[in-house]
Amino acid sequence: MAGPGAGMMGGDMGRMMQQMMQSRMAAASMQPFRRIEGHLAFFRAELRITDGQISQWNAFADAVRAQSDRLRQAMQQAMGSSTGPGTAPEQMERRIALLSAHLEAIRAVSAAATPLYAALSEEQRRTADELMAEHLRGMRMGMR
């Protein structure tokens, strides 16, 4: 039964479903950036940061916040740069840009983490090692 709505159901409905899926994926990819302050508060509490370690902690926390913002912007830019998946070369370039931004963020956070780690007690270091292992396991599970 062909009628005025028949074409709309196939083409427009398919596009609408694709846009809904892209919106959900975009929202899910931004989830880690929404809870940065909560993660930092958790890590600070777990590490039992002392008054003598606060300056190293603040430098670390500021680096995490700054890099989180940079990664969020890089993801938004990559996701907003096209309406569809794009060509294979475009997809690869977007992926390279995101991975490069991620690498730069890890380097910056690592540079701030090194003096903090040096200021920690042995017990705090063991806790930091465990927290990092859990964090990296979680990142691997999220990768596809």
N, CA, C and O atoms as a GROMACS GRO file, in nm:
protein
  576
    1MET      N    1   0.084  -0.116   0.000
    1MET     CA    2   0.000   0.000   0.000
    1MET      C    3   0.089   0.123   0.000
    1MET      O    4   0.143   0.162   0.103
    2ALA      N    5   0.104   0.182  -0.115
    2ALA     CA    6   0.186   0.301  -0.128
    2ALA      C    7   0.099   0.423  -0.112
    2ALA      O    8  -0.009   0.432  -0.170
    3GLY      N    9   0.145   0.516  -0.035
    3GLY     CA   10   0.071   0.640  -0.013
    3GLY      C   11   0.168   0.749   0.025
    3GLY      O   12   0.289   0.729   0.021
    4PRO      N   13   0.115   0.864   0.063
    4PRO     CA   14   0.202   0.976   0.095
    4PRO      C   15   0.294   0.949   0.214
    4PRO      O   16   0.403   1.005   0.220
    5GLY      N   17   0.253   0.865   0.308
    5GLY     CA   18   0.336   0.840   0.426
    5GLY      C   19   0.432   0.725   0.409
    5GLY      O   20   0.519   0.705   0.494
    6ALA      N   21   0.421   0.647   0.303
    6ALA     CA   22   0.503   0.527   0.287
    6ALA      C   23   0.651   0.560   0.279
    6ALA      O   24   0.732   0.495   0.345
    7GLY      N   25   0.688   0.659   0.201
    7GLY     CA   26   0.829   0.698   0.189
    7GLY      C   27   0.882   0.757   0.317
    7GLY      O   28   0.999   0.738   0.352
    8MET      N   29   0.797   0.829   0.389
    8MET     CA   30   0.838   0.891   0.512
    8MET      C   31   0.877   0.788   0.617
    8MET      O   32   0.974   0.806   0.690
    9MET      N   33   0.802   0.680   0.625
    9MET     CA   34   0.831   0.578   0.724
    9MET      C   35   0.968   0.516   0.702
    9MET      O   36   1.042   0.490   0.797
   10GLY      N   37   1.003   0.492   0.576
   10GLY     CA   38   1.131   0.430   0.547
   10GLY      C   39   1.246   0.526   0.566
   10GLY      O   40   1.333   0.502   0.650
   11GLY      N   41   1.248   0.635   0.492
   11GLY     CA   42   1.361   0.728   0.493
   11GLY      C   43   1.366   0.815   0.616
   11GLY      O   44   1.467   0.816   0.688
   12ASP      N   45   1.260   0.888   0.642
   12ASP     CA   46   1.259   0.981   0.755
   12ASP      C   47   1.265   0.908   0.889
   12ASP      O   48   1.334   0.951   0.981
   13MET      N   49   1.193   0.798   0.899
   13MET     CA   50   1.193   0.722   1.023
   13MET      C   51   1.333   0.665   1.049
   13MET      O   52   1.380   0.667   1.163
   14GLY      N   53   1.397   0.614   0.946
   14GLY     CA   54   1.532   0.560   0.960
   14GLY      C   55   1.631   0.667   1.004
   14GLY      O   56   1.714   0.643   1.092
   15ARG      N   57   1.621   0.786   0.944
   15ARG     CA   58   1.709   0.896   0.984
   15ARG      C   59   1.682   0.939   1.128
   15ARG      O   60   1.774   0.968   1.204
   16MET      N   61   1.554   0.942   1.165
   16MET     CA   62   1.519   0.981   1.300
   16MET      C   63   1.574   0.880   1.402
   16MET      O   64   1.624   0.919   1.507
   17MET      N   65   1.564   0.752   1.370
   17MET     CA   66   1.617   0.649   1.459
   17MET      C   67   1.769   0.661   1.470
   17MET      O   68   1.826   0.647   1.578
   18GLN      N   69   1.836   0.687   1.357
   18GLN     CA   70   1.981   0.703   1.358
   18GLN      C   71   2.021   0.824   1.443
   18GLN      O   72   2.117   0.817   1.519
   19GLN      N   73   1.947   0.933   1.432
   19GLN     CA   74   1.977   1.052   1.511
   19GLN      C   75   1.956   1.025   1.660
   19GLN      O   76   2.032   1.073   1.744
   20MET      N   77   1.852   0.949   1.693
   20MET     CA   78   1.828   0.914   1.833
   20MET      C   79   1.943   0.829   1.888
   20MET      O   80   1.988   0.851   2.001
   21MET      N   81   1.988   0.734   1.810
   21MET     CA   82   2.100   0.649   1.854
   21MET      C   83   2.227   0.732   1.871
   21MET      O   84   2.301   0.714   1.968
   22GLN      N   85   2.253   0.824   1.777
   22GLN     CA   86   2.370   0.910   1.788
   22GLN      C   87   2.361   0.998   1.911
   22GLN      O   88   2.462   1.020   1.978
   23SER      N   89   2.242   1.048   1.943
   23SER     CA   90   2.223   1.131   2.062
   23SER      C   91   2.250   1.051   2.189
   23SER      O   92   2.313   1.101   2.283
   24ARG      N   93   2.204   0.928   2.192
   24ARG     CA   94   2.227   0.843   2.310
   24ARG      C   95   2.375   0.811   2.326
   24ARG      O   96   2.428   0.812   2.437
   25MET      N   97   2.441   0.782   2.214
   25MET     CA   98   2.584   0.752   2.219
   25MET      C   99   2.662   0.876   2.265
   25MET      O  100   2.757   0.865   2.342
   26ALA      N  101   2.622   0.992   2.216
   26ALA     CA  102   2.688   1.117   2.255
   26ALA      C  103   2.671   1.140   2.405
   26ALA      O  104   2.767   1.177   2.474
   27ALA      N  105   2.551   1.120   2.456
   27ALA     CA  106   2.526   1.140   2.599
   27ALA      C  107   2.608   1.041   2.682
   27ALA      O  108   2.664   1.079   2.785
   28ALA      N  109   2.616   0.916   2.638
   28ALA     CA  110   2.692   0.815   2.712
   28ALA      C  111   2.842   0.848   2.711
   28ALA      O  112   2.910   0.827   2.811
   29SER      N  113   2.891   0.900   2.600
   29SER     CA  114   3.035   0.930   2.593
   29SER      C  115   3.071   1.050   2.679
   29SER      O  116   3.188   1.066   2.716
   30MET      N  117   2.976   1.135   2.712
   30MET     CA  118   3.002   1.252   2.796
   30MET      C  119   2.985   1.221   2.945
   30MET      O  120   3.021   1.303   3.029
   31GLN      N  121   2.932   1.104   2.978
   31GLN     CA  122   2.905   1.066   3.116
   31GLN      C  123   3.026   1.079   3.209
   31GLN      O  124   3.013   1.134   3.318
   32PRO      N  125   3.145   1.031   3.169
   32PRO     CA  126   3.259   1.040   3.262
   32PRO      C  127   3.294   1.184   3.301
   32PRO      O  128   3.350   1.206   3.408
   33PHE      N  129   3.262   1.279   3.216
   33PHE     CA  130   3.299   1.418   3.243
   33PHE      C  131   3.203   1.486   3.340
   33PHE      O  132   3.234   1.593   3.392
   34ARG      N  133   3.090   1.426   3.363
   34ARG     CA  134   2.989   1.487   3.451
   34ARG      C  135   3.020   1.467   3.598
   34ARG      O  136   2.965   1.538   3.683
   35ARG      N  137   3.106   1.373   3.629
   35ARG     CA  138   3.128   1.339   3.769
   35ARG      C  139   3.274   1.358   3.813
   35ARG      O  140   3.319   1.291   3.906
   36ILE      N  141   3.344   1.446   3.749
   36ILE     CA  142   3.485   1.467   3.781
   36ILE      C  143   3.503   1.507   3.927
   36ILE      O  144   3.590   1.453   3.996
   37GLU      N  145   3.423   1.600   3.975
   37GLU     CA  146   3.437   1.646   4.114
   37GLU      C  147   3.410   1.533   4.211
   37GLU      O  148   3.477   1.522   4.314
   38GLY      N  149   3.313   1.449   4.182
   38GLY     CA  150   3.285   1.334   4.267
   38GLY      C  151   3.399   1.234   4.269
   38GLY      O  152   3.434   1.180   4.374
   39HIS      N  153   3.459   1.210   4.151
   39HIS     CA  154   3.573   1.119   4.144
   39HIS      C  155   3.691   1.176   4.223
   39HIS      O  156   3.758   1.103   4.296
   40LEU      N  157   3.715   1.304   4.206
   40LEU     CA  158   3.826   1.366   4.280
   40LEU      C  159   3.802   1.359   4.431
   40LEU      O  160   3.895   1.330   4.506
   41ALA      N  161   3.680   1.384   4.474
   41ALA     CA  162   3.648   1.377   4.618
   41ALA      C  163   3.669   1.234   4.669
   41ALA      O  164   3.721   1.213   4.779
   42PHE      N  165   3.629   1.136   4.589
   42PHE     CA  166   3.648   0.996   4.627
   42PHE      C  167   3.796   0.964   4.640
   42PHE      O  168   3.838   0.906   4.741
   43PHE      N  169   3.876   1.000   4.540
   43PHE     CA  170   4.020   0.972   4.544
   43PHE      C  171   4.086   1.042   4.663
   43PHE      O  172   4.170   0.984   4.731
   44ARG      N  173   4.048   1.167   4.686
   44ARG     CA  174   4.108   1.241   4.798
   44ARG      C  175   4.076   1.173   4.931
   44ARG      O  176   4.163   1.161   5.017
   45ALA      N  177   3.953   1.129   4.946
   45ALA     CA  178   3.913   1.062   5.070
   45ALA      C  179   3.984   0.927   5.084
   45ALA      O  180   4.033   0.894   5.191
   46GLU      N  181   3.990   0.851   4.975
   46GLU     CA  182   4.055   0.720   4.979
   46GLU      C  183   4.204   0.733   5.009
   46GLU      O  184   4.262   0.651   5.080
   47LEU      N  185   4.266   0.835   4.953
   47LEU     CA  186   4.410   0.855   4.976
   47LEU      C  187   4.440   0.918   5.112
   47LEU      O  188   4.553   0.916   5.158
   48ARG      N  189   4.337   0.973   5.174
   48ARG     CA  190   4.354   1.040   5.303
   48ARG      C  191   4.462   1.150   5.294
   48ARG      O  192   4.562   1.150   5.366
   49ILE      N  193   4.438   1.241   5.201
   49ILE     CA  194   4.532   1.351   5.178
   49ILE      C  195   4.543   1.435   5.305
   49ILE      O  196   4.442   1.475   5.364
   50THR      N  197   4.666   1.462   5.345
   50THR     CA  198   4.692   1.541   5.466
   50THR      C  199   4.709   1.689   5.430
   50THR      O  200   4.720   1.726   5.314
   51ASP      N  201   4.711   1.771   5.533
   51ASP     CA  202   4.732   1.915   5.511
   51ASP      C  203   4.867   1.940   5.444
   51ASP      O  204   4.880   2.032   5.363
   52GLY      N  205   4.966   1.861   5.476
   52GLY     CA  206   5.098   1.878   5.417
   52GLY      C  207   5.105   1.836   5.270
   52GLY      O  208   5.200   1.871   5.200
   53GLN      N  209   5.005   1.763   5.223
   53GLN     CA  210   5.002   1.716   5.084
   53GLN      C  211   4.904   1.795   4.996
   53GLN      O  212   4.888   1.768   4.878
   54ILE      N  213   4.840   1.894   5.057
   54ILE     CA  214   4.731   1.963   4.987
   54ILE      C  215   4.778   2.038   4.862
   54ILE      O  216   4.704   2.042   4.764
   55SER      N  217   4.896   2.096   4.864
   55SER     CA  218   4.939   2.171   4.744
   55SER      C  219   4.963   2.075   4.627
   55SER      O  220   4.928   2.107   4.513
   56GLN      N  221   5.022   1.959   4.653
   56GLN     CA  222   5.039   1.860   4.545
   56GLN      C  223   4.904   1.806   4.499
   56GLN      O  224   4.881   1.786   4.380
   57TRP      N  225   4.814   1.784   4.596
   57TRP     CA  226   4.680   1.737   4.560
   57TRP      C  227   4.608   1.839   4.472
   57TRP      O  228   4.549   1.804   4.370
   58ASN      N  229   4.613   1.966   4.512
   58ASN     CA  230   4.544   2.070   4.436
   58ASN      C  231   4.598   2.081   4.294
   58ASN      O  232   4.522   2.100   4.199
   59ALA      N  233   4.729   2.069   4.277
   59ALA     CA  234   4.788   2.073   4.143
   59ALA      C  235   4.738   1.955   4.060
   59ALA      O  236   4.706   1.970   3.942
   60PHE      N  237   4.733   1.838   4.122
   60PHE     CA  238   4.682   1.719   4.053
   60PHE      C  239   4.535   1.737   4.015
   60PHE      O  240   4.497   1.712   3.900
   61ALA      N  241   4.453   1.779   4.110
   61ALA     CA  242   4.310   1.796   4.086
   61ALA      C  243   4.285   1.901   3.977
   61ALA      O  244   4.197   1.884   3.893
   62ASP      N  245   4.362   2.009   3.979
   62ASP     CA  246   4.348   2.112   3.874
   62ASP      C  247   4.384   2.056   3.737
   62ASP      O  248   4.319   2.088   3.637
   63ALA      N  249   4.487   1.972   3.732
   63ALA     CA  250   4.526   1.910   3.604
   63ALA      C  251   4.415   1.817   3.555
   63ALA      O  252   4.383   1.816   3.436
   64VAL      N  253   4.357   1.739   3.644
   64VAL     CA  254   4.248   1.649   3.606
   64VAL      C  255   4.130   1.729   3.552
   64VAL      O  256   4.073   1.694   3.448
   65ARG      N  257   4.094   1.836   3.621
   65ARG     CA  258   3.982   1.918   3.574
   65ARG      C  259   4.010   1.978   3.436
   65ARG      O  260   3.925   1.972   3.347
   66ALA      N  261   4.128   2.035   3.419
   66ALA     CA  262   4.164   2.099   3.292
   66ALA      C  263   4.165   1.997   3.177
   66ALA      O  264   4.114   2.025   3.069
   67GLN      N  265   4.223   1.882   3.202
   67GLN     CA  266   4.231   1.782   3.096
   67GLN      C  267   4.095   1.719   3.068
   67GLN      O  268   4.066   1.682   2.955
   68SER      N  269   4.014   1.709   3.169
   68SER     CA  270   3.878   1.660   3.149
   68SER      C  271   3.801   1.754   3.056
   68SER      O  272   3.730   1.710   2.965
   69ASP      N  273   3.816   1.883   3.079
   69ASP     CA  274   3.751   1.982   2.993
   69ASP      C  275   3.803   1.972   2.849
   69ASP      O  276   3.725   1.978   2.754
   70ARG      N  277   3.935   1.956   2.834
   70ARG     CA  278   3.993   1.945   2.699
   70ARG      C  279   3.941   1.820   2.628
   70ARG      O  280   3.909   1.826   2.509
   71LEU      N  281   3.934   1.708   2.700
   71LEU     CA  282   3.886   1.584   2.638
   71LEU      C  283   3.737   1.595   2.601
   71LEU      O  284   3.696   1.548   2.495
   72ARG      N  285   3.659   1.655   2.689
   72ARG     CA  286   3.517   1.673   2.660
   72ARG      C  287   3.499   1.756   2.534
   72ARG      O  288   3.416   1.724   2.448
   73GLN      N  289   3.576   1.864   2.522
   73GLN     CA  290   3.568   1.948   2.403
   73GLN      C  291   3.612   1.873   2.278
   73GLN      O  292   3.551   1.887   2.172
   74ALA      N  293   3.717   1.794   2.290
   74ALA     CA  294   3.766   1.716   2.175
   74ALA      C  295   3.661   1.615   2.131
   74ALA      O  296   3.641   1.593   2.011
   75MET      N  297   3.594   1.553   2.227
   75MET     CA  298   3.489   1.456   2.192
   75MET      C  299   3.370   1.525   2.127
   75MET      O  300   3.316   1.476   2.029
   76GLN      N  301   3.331   1.637   2.181
   76GLN     CA  302   3.219   1.712   2.123
   76GLN      C  303   3.252   1.756   1.981
   76GLN      O  304   3.168   1.748   1.892
   77GLN      N  305   3.374   1.801   1.960
   77GLN     CA  306   3.416   1.844   1.828
   77GLN      C  307   3.413   1.727   1.730
   77GLN      O  308   3.363   1.740   1.618
   78ALA      N  309   3.466   1.614   1.772
   78ALA     CA  310   3.470   1.497   1.684
   78ALA      C  311   3.329   1.447   1.653
   78ALA      O  312   3.300   1.407   1.540
   79MET      N  313   3.242   1.449   1.752
   79MET     CA  314   3.106   1.399   1.730
   79MET      C  315   3.021   1.499   1.654
   79MET      O  316   2.931   1.460   1.580
   80GLY      N  317   3.050   1.625   1.672
   80GLY     CA  318   2.971   1.728   1.605
   80GLY      C  319   3.022   1.764   1.467
   80GLY      O  320   2.962   1.847   1.399
   81SER      N  321   3.132   1.703   1.426
   81SER     CA  322   3.193   1.743   1.299
   81SER      C  323   3.123   1.686   1.178
   81SER      O  324   3.150   1.729   1.066
   82SER      N  325   3.035   1.591   1.197
   82SER     CA  326   2.964   1.538   1.082
   82SER      C  327   2.830   1.483   1.124
   82SER      O  328   2.809   1.449   1.241
   83THR      N  329   2.739   1.474   1.029
   83THR     CA  330   2.605   1.424   1.058
   83THR      C  331   2.599   1.272   1.050
   83THR      O  332   2.506   1.212   1.104
   84GLY      N  333   2.693   1.211   0.986
   84GLY     CA  334   2.697   1.066   0.975
   84GLY      C  335   2.836   1.018   1.003
   84GLY      O  336   2.923   1.094   1.046
   85PRO      N  337   2.858   0.889   0.980
   85PRO     CA  338   2.990   0.834   1.010
   85PRO      C  339   3.100   0.893   0.923
   85PRO      O  340   3.216   0.896   0.966
   86GLY      N  341   3.069   0.938   0.804
   86GLY     CA  342   3.171   0.995   0.716
   86GLY      C  343   3.248   0.887   0.642
   86GLY      O  344   3.221   0.768   0.657
   87THR      N  345   3.343   0.930   0.566
   87THR     CA  346   3.423   0.836   0.490
   87THR      C  347   3.522   0.767   0.584
   87THR      O  348   3.545   0.812   0.696
   88ALA      N  349   3.578   0.658   0.537
   88ALA     CA  350   3.675   0.585   0.618
   88ALA      C  351   3.792   0.674   0.658
   88ALA      O  352   3.830   0.674   0.776
   89PRO      N  353   3.851   0.751   0.566
   89PRO     CA  354   3.960   0.841   0.608
   89PRO      C  355   3.916   0.946   0.710
   89PRO      O  356   3.992   0.978   0.801
   90GLU      N  357   3.795   0.998   0.696
   90GLU     CA  358   3.745   1.096   0.794
   90GLU      C  359   3.728   1.031   0.931
   90GLU      O  360   3.763   1.091   1.033
   91GLN      N  361   3.676   0.911   0.933
   91GLN     CA  362   3.658   0.840   1.059
   91GLN      C  363   3.793   0.815   1.127
   91GLN      O  364   3.806   0.832   1.248
   92MET      N  365   3.892   0.776   1.047
   92MET     CA  366   4.025   0.752   1.104
   92MET      C  367   4.086   0.881   1.157
   92MET      O  368   4.148   0.879   1.263
   93GLU      N  369   4.070   0.991   1.086
   93GLU     CA  370   4.125   1.119   1.132
   93GLU      C  371   4.059   1.164   1.261
   93GLU      O  372   4.126   1.215   1.350
   94ARG      N  373   3.927   1.145   1.272
   94ARG     CA  374   3.859   1.180   1.397
   94ARG      C  375   3.910   1.094   1.512
   94ARG      O  376   3.930   1.143   1.623
   95ARG      N  377   3.931   0.967   1.485
   95ARG     CA  378   3.981   0.876   1.588
   95ARG      C  379   4.124   0.915   1.630
   95ARG      O  380   4.157   0.914   1.749
   96ILE      N  381   4.206   0.949   1.533
   96ILE     CA  382   4.343   0.993   1.562
   96ILE      C  383   4.340   1.119   1.649
   96ILE      O  384   4.416   1.130   1.745
   97ALA      N  385   4.254   1.213   1.615
   97ALA     CA  386   4.244   1.336   1.693
   97ALA      C  387   4.203   1.307   1.837
   97ALA      O  388   4.258   1.365   1.930
   98LEU      N  389   4.106   1.217   1.856
   98LEU     CA  390   4.062   1.183   1.991
   98LEU      C  391   4.172   1.110   2.070
   98LEU      O  392   4.195   1.140   2.187
   99LEU      N  393   4.237   1.016   2.005
   99LEU     CA  394   4.345   0.944   2.073
   99LEU      C  395   4.461   1.037   2.108
   99LEU      O  396   4.523   1.023   2.214
  100SER      N  397   4.491   1.131   2.020
  100SER     CA  398   4.597   1.229   2.048
  100SER      C  399   4.560   1.317   2.166
  100SER      O  400   4.644   1.345   2.252
  101ALA      N  401   4.435   1.361   2.171
  101ALA     CA  402   4.388   1.442   2.284
  101ALA      C  403   4.395   1.361   2.413
  101ALA      O  404   4.432   1.414   2.518
  102HIS      N  405   4.360   1.234   2.405
  102HIS     CA  406   4.364   1.147   2.523
  102HIS      C  407   4.509   1.131   2.571
  102HIS      O  408   4.536   1.139   2.691
  103LEU      N  409   4.601   1.108   2.478
  103LEU     CA  410   4.741   1.094   2.514
  103LEU      C  411   4.795   1.220   2.580
  103LEU      O  412   4.865   1.213   2.681
  104GLU      N  413   4.764   1.336   2.524
  104GLU     CA  414   4.808   1.462   2.582
  104GLU      C  415   4.752   1.481   2.723
  104GLU      O  416   4.821   1.529   2.812
  105ALA      N  417   4.626   1.442   2.741
  105ALA     CA  418   4.563   1.454   2.873
  105ALA      C  419   4.631   1.364   2.974
  105ALA      O  420   4.657   1.406   3.087
  106ILE      N  421   4.659   1.241   2.936
  106ILE     CA  422   4.726   1.148   3.027
  106ILE      C  423   4.864   1.199   3.064
  106ILE      O  424   4.906   1.190   3.180
  107ARG      N  425   4.936   1.253   2.968
  107ARG     CA  426   5.069   1.307   2.997
  107ARG      C  427   5.061   1.424   3.096
  107ARG      O  428   5.142   1.432   3.188
  108ALA      N  429   4.965   1.512   3.077
  108ALA     CA  430   4.952   1.628   3.166
  108ALA      C  431   4.912   1.584   3.307
  108ALA      O  432   4.966   1.636   3.405
  109VAL      N  433   4.819   1.491   3.317
  109VAL     CA  434   4.778   1.442   3.449
  109VAL      C  435   4.893   1.366   3.515
  109VAL      O  436   4.914   1.378   3.636
  110SER      N  437   4.965   1.288   3.437
  110SER     CA  438   5.079   1.214   3.491
  110SER      C  439   5.185   1.309   3.546
  110SER      O  440   5.243   1.283   3.651
  111ALA      N  441   5.210   1.420   3.476
  111ALA     CA  442   5.309   1.518   3.523
  111ALA      C  443   5.267   1.577   3.657
  111ALA      O  444   5.353   1.605   3.741
  112ALA      N  445   5.138   1.595   3.679
  112ALA     CA  446   5.089   1.648   3.806
  112ALA      C  447   5.082   1.538   3.912
  112ALA      O  448   5.094   1.567   4.031
  113ALA      N  449   5.062   1.413   3.871
  113ALA     CA  450   5.052   1.302   3.965
  113ALA      C  451   5.187   1.264   4.024
  113ALA      O  452   5.194   1.216   4.138
  114THR      N  453   5.294   1.283   3.949
  114THR     CA  454   5.426   1.241   3.996
  114THR      C  455   5.467   1.309   4.127
  114THR      O  456   5.508   1.240   4.220
  115PRO      N  457   5.457   1.443   4.139
  115PRO     CA  458   5.493   1.504   4.268
  115PRO      C  459   5.395   1.466   4.380
  115PRO      O  460   5.436   1.455   4.496
  116LEU      N  461   5.269   1.446   4.347
  116LEU     CA  462   5.173   1.402   4.448
  116LEU      C  463   5.212   1.263   4.499
  116LEU      O  464   5.216   1.240   4.620
  117TYR      N  465   5.240   1.172   4.408
  117TYR     CA  466   5.278   1.036   4.445
  117TYR      C  467   5.402   1.037   4.533
  117TYR      O  468   5.411   0.960   4.629
  118ALA      N  469   5.498   1.122   4.501
  118ALA     CA  470   5.622   1.132   4.579
  118ALA      C  471   5.594   1.180   4.721
  118ALA      O  472   5.668   1.147   4.814
  119ALA      N  473   5.488   1.259   4.739
  119ALA     CA  474   5.455   1.313   4.871
  119ALA      C  475   5.371   1.216   4.955
  119ALA      O  476   5.349   1.242   5.073
  120LEU      N  477   5.325   1.107   4.897
  120LEU     CA  478   5.240   1.012   4.968
  120LEU      C  479   5.322   0.919   5.057
  120LEU      O  480   5.438   0.892   5.030
  121SER      N  481   5.257   0.872   5.163
  121SER     CA  482   5.318   0.769   5.248
  121SER      C  483   5.312   0.635   5.174
  121SER      O  484   5.246   0.624   5.071
  122GLU      N  485   5.379   0.534   5.228
  122GLU     CA  486   5.376   0.401   5.165
  122GLU      C  487   5.233   0.347   5.157
  122GLU      O  488   5.194   0.291   5.055
  123GLU      N  489   5.157   0.364   5.264
  123GLU     CA  490   5.018   0.316   5.265
  123GLU      C  491   4.936   0.390   5.160
  123GLU      O  492   4.856   0.329   5.089
  124GLN      N  493   4.954   0.520   5.150
  124GLN     CA  494   4.882   0.599   5.050
  124GLN      C  495   4.922   0.556   4.909
  124GLN      O  496   4.838   0.551   4.819
  125ARG      N  497   5.048   0.525   4.890
  125ARG     CA  498   5.094   0.480   4.758
  125ARG      C  499   5.029   0.349   4.719
  125ARG      O  500   4.989   0.330   4.604
  126ARG      N  501   5.017   0.257   4.815
  126ARG     CA  502   4.950   0.130   4.785
  126ARG      C  503   4.805   0.155   4.744
  126ARG      O  504   4.754   0.094   4.649
  127THR      N  505   4.740   0.245   4.814
  127THR     CA  506   4.602   0.281   4.779
  127THR      C  507   4.597   0.345   4.641
  127THR      O  508   4.510   0.311   4.560
  128ALA      N  509   4.689   0.436   4.612
  128ALA     CA  510   4.694   0.500   4.480
  128ALA      C  511   4.717   0.397   4.371
  128ALA      O  512   4.656   0.405   4.264
  129ASP      N  513   4.805   0.300   4.396
  129ASP     CA  514   4.830   0.195   4.297
  129ASP      C  515   4.702   0.114   4.270
  129ASP      O  516   4.671   0.084   4.155
  130GLU      N  517   4.629   0.081   4.376
  130GLU     CA  518   4.503   0.006   4.360
  130GLU      C  519   4.399   0.088   4.285
  130GLU      O  520   4.331   0.036   4.196
  131LEU      N  521   4.387   0.215   4.320
  131LEU     CA  522   4.289   0.302   4.253
  131LEU      C  523   4.322   0.316   4.104
  131LEU      O  524   4.231   0.314   4.021
  132MET      N  525   4.450   0.330   4.072
  132MET     CA  526   4.489   0.343   3.932
  132MET      C  527   4.460   0.214   3.856
  132MET      O  528   4.411   0.218   3.743
  133ALA      N  529   4.488   0.100   3.917
  133ALA     CA  530   4.460  -0.028   3.852
  133ALA      C  531   4.310  -0.042   3.824
  133ALA      O  532   4.271  -0.087   3.716
  134GLU      N  533   4.227  -0.004   3.920
  134GLU     CA  534   4.081  -0.011   3.900
  134GLU      C  535   4.038   0.084   3.789
  134GLU      O  536   3.955   0.048   3.706
  135HIS      N  537   4.094   0.202   3.788
  135HIS     CA  538   4.060   0.302   3.685
  135HIS      C  539   4.096   0.251   3.546
  135HIS      O  540   4.017   0.262   3.453
  136LEU      N  541   4.215   0.195   3.533
  136LEU     CA  542   4.259   0.145   3.402
  136LEU      C  543   4.177   0.024   3.358
  136LEU      O  544   4.149   0.008   3.239
  137ARG      N  545   4.139  -0.061   3.451
  137ARG     CA  546   4.051  -0.174   3.417
  137ARG      C  547   3.918  -0.123   3.363
  137ARG      O  548   3.866  -0.175   3.264
  138GLY      N  549   3.865  -0.021   3.428
  138GLY     CA  550   3.739   0.038   3.383
  138GLY      C  551   3.749   0.100   3.246
  138GLY      O  552   3.655   0.092   3.167
  139MET      N  553   3.864   0.162   3.217
  139MET     CA  554   3.884   0.222   3.084
  139MET      C  555   3.890   0.114   2.978
  139MET      O  556   3.835   0.130   2.869
  140ARG      N  557   3.957   0.002   3.007
  140ARG     CA  558   3.967  -0.106   2.909
  140ARG      C  559   3.830  -0.165   2.880
  140ARG      O  560   3.802  -0.199   2.765
  141MET      N  561   3.746  -0.176   2.981
  141MET     CA  562   3.614  -0.233   2.960
  141MET      C  563   3.528  -0.142   2.873
  141MET      O  564   3.443  -0.190   2.798
  142GLY      N  565   3.551  -0.012   2.883
  142GLY     CA  566   3.475   0.082   2.803
  142GLY      C  567   3.521   0.092   2.659
  142GLY      O  568   3.449   0.147   2.576
  143MET      N  569   3.640   0.041   2.628
  143MET     CA  570   3.693   0.050   2.492
  143MET      C  571   3.639  -0.063   2.406
  143MET      O  572   3.616  -0.174   2.454
  144ARG      N  573   3.621  -0.035   2.281
  144ARG     CA  574   3.572  -0.137   2.189
  144ARG      C  575   3.654  -0.137   2.065
  144ARG      O  576   3.629  -0.216   1.974
   0.00000   0.00000   0.00000
